[in-house]
Amino acid sequence: MFEFLKAIFQNRRLLLELSKNDFKQKYVGNFLGILWAFIQPASMIAIFWFVFQVGFKSQPVDNFPFILWLVAGMFPWFFFGEAFSTGTNSIMANSFLVKKVVFRVSLLPMIPLLSALAIHIFFIFFMFGMFLYYGYTPEIYWLQIIYYLFATSILVLGLSWITSSVVVFFKDIGQLVAIIVQFGFWMTPIFWNITTVPEKYHWIIKLNPMAYIIEGYRNSMIYHKWFWEDINMTLYFWSVTIVLFGLGALTFKKLRPHFTDVL
């Protein structure tokens, strides 16, 4: 772990430069350019708001406007989905760096992660602005977003190490990840409240690590609860995340010597 952090520090400028290039390349050639990075999530929020608020006449959730409750769940999922999907293809997309002896290849999944993080930080401040617009004053609990941001990043990095190293040999993994992200979106309590599900099934929903993150964002912005108040979920999340992180590091280390054989 220490060696990995050291590698991040030593290659920080290169990582930032590669992340900038990754960010630009996604939207190069489009008339609106990088604005699409913000238009797409914003339009999805607008669609869900229209369907549930206007169409289904959704009532405030726990006395909070539905739109605020919705964005507090959707924004972290956008970050996770984008970082995980692009992280899976990070080795394939930067294959020219794999053959460079001086570059630590395990850093490659961090390139799309940093790119997605830049967009997410924008939406975090946008979310803050929405709460202020609706008359809610800043709370100290909002600072917890930094913790949940870090937690999501560690989770994504561990998963990306696994999928990015395996997809080099089995291209279908990329399609499988896309299905998992799409399926996970509907199965995670993002636009529906977990209280609508019978309590005896709550434990199944909470097996999903992202349920902890979504709930954490809402606890920070809406319910004003510290992450340690639900110690069982916190311990579960970090247990799963550490296992995935370790498994990802081990998988990447085992498969790394064979990358150049197929790239």
Secondary structure as UniProt FT lines:
FT   HELIX           2..10
FT   HELIX           12..25
FT   TURN            26..29
FT   TURN            31..32
FT   HELIX           33..35
FT   HELIX           36..49
FT   HELIX           50..55
FT   TURN            62..63
FT   HELIX           66..88
FT   HELIX           90..93
FT   HELIX           95..98
FT   TURN            101..102
FT   HELIX           105..107
FT   TURN            108..109
FT   HELIX           110..133
FT   TURN            134..135
FT   HELIX           140..143
FT   HELIX           144..166
FT   TURN            167..169
FT   HELIX           172..187
FT   HELIX           194..196
FT   HELIX           199..201
FT   HELIX           202..205
FT   TURN            206..207
FT   HELIX           209..218
FT   HELIX           219..223
FT   HELIX           227..230
FT   HELIX           231..255
FT   HELIX           256..258
FT   HELIX           259..262
//
